[in-house]
Amino acid sequence: MPSSKPAPTPATWSYFLIRLLFRFVLKVFYGTIVVEGAEHIPPKGHASIITANHANSLTDALLLVTSIPYKKRGMLRLTAKSTQFGRRTFTSWLIESAGTLPIKRRKDFGDQDVDNSMIMAHLIDSLGRGDAVALFPEGASRYHPTIAPLKTGVIRLVSDTLTAHAEEPDFSVSVVPCSITYMHRQHFRSDVLVSFHPPLSYTPRDNPDLLAPIKDYSAVRRATTTLGQRIASGTLDAPRWSLVRAAKLAATIYAPLGTRMALGDYVRLSRDFLQAMKAGDTGTDGESAVGTGTEDGNAEDAEQAEEMKLLLRELKAYGGALTRLHIKDDRIRQPLARPVILCRLALRFTWALTLFILSFPGLLLWAPVIVTTFIAVKEFKKTGPIWDTWDEIAQYKLVYGLISGLCVWGGAVLLTLPLAPITFWLVPAVMWMSLRWFEDAVAAARAFVALARLFLVSPAELNRLRALRAELHTKLMALAMAMGLPEDPEKAYAEGGEAHKGRTGVGSGWRDKTRYFSVRRRRKREWDETLRLQDQDEYDYPSDWDS
């Protein structure tokens, strides 16, 4: 008879503190964090492996830790590359204090063989207790539009765990795919979608081909492929940055600015267009995501691929013009008379100035945090190329922002020691309110700048862009109908419910209007919004838009 199952590993006080601290830090850094599918996470006591795409270094792990409901999982066992351990840095201390296990990678040891047997035994034991383990099957974080080919380590861990419990035919290991989508991963007050998918369950009874000794590794490869497809199904996975930009622009033209759309809907809509556009991208296999064709439809597939290539070229031309003029699609969609532009310029300037004055005292407290993180990130960027450093920018901002923010808080309390019981709470409250006012001030200033640039664009150029947009809109609506998308997106997405966390746009009622002044979060008009005066697409999608 199998022995009684040991209890799951309890959360340590350091893990609980780190989770609580970074839950707060992440909510300050990112404007909105939307978590979908938390009901798919197995309860405590059920062996689970949480797997996710890896595009933002340590930030990915922190998001997983803080996104999983504490009542479901008190502790998530993490892993990290061994080179992160034993260093005299705050990041190293953070990783070790969270109970993270070190994984040796061959690339970190001159491509020599490495021994992770002790760590694997620890993970197998943890799963045997019913713990949840977090793994990133890509093997490494990277700044790239495509998810790297998954390594087989996750399924091999499943295999080893099932083998260790071969005498318990119903012992189950659940692999939970998770997709993390950042609107702008390294930018302050941008948005994040964390989507948990239904788990893939494995037992000795149902999966004897995964029990050691494995004679045919095709089962491992098939399971790894399935896992990769599940993870990719919830995020934007493209061979080129230009396709991501084109898909987002297509989604914006189809569902224009102001549509009351949840973040998950926006990501899925962008992904639908992305999947269709892959057929028109040079270097793809030419398999179209639109149209069913006939049984022998090679000619029709080729025709659809050519149409998609033409659509991509037109989207790039339109998007390139918007970038060159530094204006948004909505400014082309809704023409404004010049007197109206001048009136709105005055209103936006007045509102931005008012909000900036309100936020200025609190910005003095934010100044050391801003300067510290700016210098730290600037120096870090010098250490390597984009593909090797940009995925860690958010991590540096989080860590240095946390340290400097705590120093500001503690310093302000010490300087006002007689009033410490008051300033202990007042300082963070003032910093938060000033941040909220400053967000709205920047948004108003951004609108002012966009209107000023729109005013300077010649009528002939505006007419040309409107004609190009009208043609694009017609083609995209036809594509949307072929993909089964709603004919009236503004109405369809608005029927999803009232505006709430994770939904853009505003209704017509008084309750919706007053949410502009929400203390908790800014009411955004679009999901690509960040705390910047200007949208610099080249910074987020480098190198290949014009290729």
Secondary structure, DSSP 8 states (H G I E B T S, - for coil): ------------HHHHHHHHHHHHHHHHHSSEEEEE-GGGS--TTS-EEEEE--SSTHHHHHHHHHHS-TTT-S-EE-EEEGGGSS-SSHHHHHHHHTT-EEE--GGGGTT-----HHHHHHHHHHHHTT-EEEE-TTSS----SS-----THHHHHHHHHHHHTTT-TT--EEEEEEEEEESSTTSTT-EEEEEE---EEE-TTT-GGGSSS-S-THHHHHHHHHHHHHHHTTS---SSHHHHHHHHHHHHHHS-TT---BHHHHHHHHHHHHHHHGGGSTTS----SS----TT-HHHHHHHHHHHHHHHHHHHHHHHHHHHHT--HHHHHS---HHHHHHHHHHHHHHHHHHHHHHHHHHHHHHHHHHHHHHHHHHHHTTS-HHHHGGGHHHHHHHHHHHHHHHHHHHHHHHTGGGHHHHHHHHHHHHHHHHHHHHHHHHHHHHHHHHHHHHHS-HHHHHHHHHHHHHHHHHHHHHHHHTT--SSHHHHHHTT-S--TTB-S--SSHHHHHGGG-SSS---S-TT--S-SS--HHHHS-S-TT-
